[in-house]
Amino acid sequence: MNYLYHWVPKDMRGNVLYPLNTLKDSHPDLYEKEVSKYAGREHIMQQRIPILDCLWNDVLHFSAVHPSLIKRALFESGRKKPFNQEYFEVDPHLLNPENTIVYLYKHSNMAEKLREDNFAKYDPDNVAQYSAMPEETKEYYKEMFMREKNPLLFHMVPHILFKGSLDVSSIKKISV
C-alpha cells in the first residue's frame, strides 16, 4: 500500500494536525514559529488554490514520496548535517477527495504556479503515481548544496493538499 506523509511538528499540541492559518487562532505562538519558514517567501501564503478555493496555508500538505527517499537524495546531493525526522504515515483514504487536490509542481514560472492545469483530481487509489522522487528535486538539492544553502525539502515534489484538519491519534509515525 502507498501512503501519504506529513512531517510531525516538533511542538505539536494535541492529536490534530491543523493547517497553518487555523493555528493562528488556536495556537498563535506555534503559528508564529511555523510561519517563519516562509521568511522571504511570504507571498506564497497569500496564493489561492484553485478548485479548493482557499489559501496555500488553509490546507495540510502531504507527500506520497517516502521520507527515506528524500533523505537519501539529500545525502547523495551533498548534505553533511544529520537528518532525523518523524513523519505521520497516513492512509490516503483518510482524506476526503472532495477536499483534496494534487499540486503537480510542473510549473515553469511563478505566473503558472497556480493555474488549474497544475493540479489534478485526488484519487486515493492512485497516489502511487506521485511516489517517485523527482529528478528535478535531486538536481535542485545539488545546486543548493553547491551554493552552500539549505534546500526546501519538497521543492518540485507533488503535494497532496487537504482542506481540513486531521486527527492523528491513531496514525502510525515513522522515523527516517
Protein Blocks (a to p, Z undefined) as FASTA:
>chain_A
ZZddddddfklghjbdcdfklmmmmmmmlmmmmmmmmgoilmmmmpccehjlpafklccc
ddfbdfklmmmmmmmnopabdcddddddddfklpcfklgccdehlafbfklmmgmklccc
ddfklmmmmmpccfklmmmmmmmmmnopacdfkgoiacdddeddddfklgccddZZ
